[in-house]
Amino acid sequence: MDIQTVLSNFALILFVLMVVTGTIWCLDVFVLSKQRRRAADLALREYDERNEKLRREGIKTDSGNGRAAIEQAHLRQPTWVEYSGSFFPVIALVFILRSFLWEPFKIPSSSMVPTLLVGDFILVNKYAYGIRLPIINKKVIEVGAPQRGDVMVFKYPKDLSQDYIKRVIGVPGDKITYENKRLTVNGKPVAYTPMDDYLDDQHPMYHKQFMENLTGVPHRILNTEDRRSFDLGAVDFVGHREACDYSYDKFTCIVPPGNYFMMGDNRDNSADSRYWGFVPDKNIVGKAIVVWMNLSNPKRIGSIQ
């Protein structure tokens, strides 16, 4: 793992902070606090003995404020221990939530338009496809598997420091054909219903818009008329290149076991499995479930179809 991967892995940073603050908190609870208590008891005993001696000599002593101040001074936590103890439960809670339950992401590109727009903040369900150990992303408990039509976040196979989001088109064993910008899954053509053209606000132009019904999961997709189905010269597979057969404007892939075929809804503006291949199960991060914020368009808040 190179330094760039480490620096970009927020889960690793959280884990290190949790371990450090947790270790200090435990050290304080089981060792340092007891040492401070013993030191305070010793100081109080010496204080009481000194006061008793002064009283026997007829010298007036204080009314008890000095004793309380001595105890407080000896029991006070050092600043580094106090801050560690305060931050530990917060860091641990955030680490557990984003590692096993939900994790927020921000959409950086237009590859999933019109479903997801640049600037959308989404929430990803981390347990929908199994419970995984954080950092190493190893699945330890089976819960479910990605289904065709799911919008899924995963580690980019060519650079594991990057998170990608696309739609699941093919699951293990599926035969996927893409020809003239139309999908066929296991020999059955996917249904397309024309819709009104889509105006891209970021790059003022109109795209052809269709409702794609991917084996019972309807969702909108975009096509750009002056572009081909894919750029054959840009194909650069990470693995399982033998599972796909490419021609000028058509390809057919049989999804290998333990892998998934992914495509963006903005079909002609998406770098996806057409170009870099399949997504292995070990790269899965989770299922995108909801847009929870968009600073420039609050109406975007809602579930992801």
Buried (B, 14 or more C-beta within 10 A) or exposed (E): EEEEEEEBBEBBBBBEBBBBBBEBBEEBEEEBBEEBEEEBEEBBEEBEEEBEEEEEEEEEBEEEEEBEEBBEEBEEBEEEBEEBBEBBEEBBEEBEEBBBEBBEBEBEBBBBBBBBBBBBBBBBBBBBBBBBEBBEBEBEEEEEBBBBBBBBBBBBBBEBBEBBBBBBBBBBEBBBBBBEBBBBBEEEEBBBEEBEEBEBEEEEEEBBBBEBBBBEBEBBBBBBEEEEBBEBEEBEBEEBEEBBEBEEEBBBBBBBEEBBBBBBBBBBBBBBBBBBBBBBBBBBBBBBBBBBBBEEEEEBEEEBE
